Amino acid sequence: MEPNNNYDPNTNPPPPDQQYPSQGENPPPQGYPPQQGYPPQGYPPQQGYPPQGYPPQQGYPPQGYPPQGYPPQGYPPNMMVVNQNFHKDHKTKIMELEGIFVKQKMDLAEVLTGCEMNNTYNIYKKKPGKDKKKGKKVWKAKEKASYCQRNCVPQGCRAFDLKVKNINRADDEADDEVCLKMKRPCTCTCLCLNRPFITINYVENGNDVYIGKIKDPYDFCHRFFIVYDKDDKEIYKVEAHCCQCGLICMGYPCEKCEFVKFKLTDLRTGTECAPLVKKNKDCLKSMLSDADNFALEFPPNSNWEERSLLMGCILFVDYMVFEEKGGNQGQHGGVYA
C-alpha cells in the first residue's frame, strides 16, 4: 500500500500504518522529561541512598561523634577512660570549699594504754550552715613525733611535725601527695617567755614555699592565736573567751563542756568572720578519748594561702588547748602554756 501524501497531521489522526520511532532511534523532543527510569533533575537519588546532607545510614553515628562501643581515639579497646581532671591540687580544692570540718581520729591503742600516740586528722567539706561534715574526706593530716616528745614533754613545749596529704580520688592505687608541711619546734615556754608557734610550707608539685605561721601569745584569761602571712604580717586573730564551760570544765563529757567557740577576726579590716567551733560527737567518745571535732567557715575574700593557714591554725589550737597527756588521763596543754 502506497503512503498517503495528502496526510495533514493538524486535521486527521495518523494512519494506523505509521508509527513513532522506537526508543533509542531518535532523541526525544526538547523539553520532554528524561526517559523512564531516570528521576527528573533536582530530585533526590534513587531509593536506598540518603539525600545529600542527611546523616549517614542507620548504624553509623553522625560525623564527629566517636563510634558507639569504641573508646576515644588514642585509647586501647575495652579500656575504661578515667577523668584525668578529677584529681585536683590543693589550691583548687580549698578555693572551691566554703568551709572545712576537721575530725580527729580516735586511736584505740591510746585508749587502752593511756599513752599519747601520733594524732591523725581527717578533713572534710563542711555542710553549709551546719557544723557537720559532708561527703568523703578531702585531706588527711598525720603527726610525726617521738615517744618522748608525746608523753614526757608538756604540750606547750613539745615538738612535732604534721604532714597534710591531698586525697587522690582519681586513682585509688596512687599515693596521696603531701601538700602542706607544718613544723612545731620544741620551745622552753614559760608564761609570756618563748611562746610556741608553728610554721607552714606549701610542698605540693615539687614546691617548698613558706606561706606563714601561727603563734600562741600569752594571755592571763583568754586563749587566742595570731595568724601571720608569708611576710610576717598579722592577718587573723582566733580568740576564745575564758568564760565558756568548754574551757572551764575541759575534759568532762557533758555537751556544754565539749563546746567551745573561737571568734575569728580579720586584723586588716577589723571584720569579725564566722567563728571556729569545737564540738565533740557524743559523751562516750569524750569519756574515752581526747579526739575533737572542729568546724570553720572560711572568710569569703580569703585566698588559698590564708585558708591553708586557717586549716593549720585549727590543728595548732587542738594541740595547744585541748590535747591531753596520755590519752584522756592528765592535764591539758593549756595548763603548761
Secondary structure, 3 states (H helix, E strand, C coil): CCCCCCCCCCCCCCCCCCCCCCECCECCCCCCCCCCCCCCCCCCCCCCCCCCCCCCCCCCCCCCCCCCCCCCCCCCCCCCCCCCCCCCCHHHHHHHCCEEEEEECCCHHHHHHCCCCCCEEEEEEECCCCCCEEEEEEEEEEEECCHHHHHHCCCCCCCEEEEEEECCCCCCCCCCEEEEEEEECCCCCECCECCCEEEEEECHHHCCEEEEEEECCCCCCCEEEEEEECCCCEEEEEEECCCCHHHHCCCCCCCHHHEEEEEEEECCCCEEEEEEEEECCCHHHHHHCCCCEEEEECCCCCCHHHHHHHHHHHHHHHHHHHCECCCCCCCEHHHHC
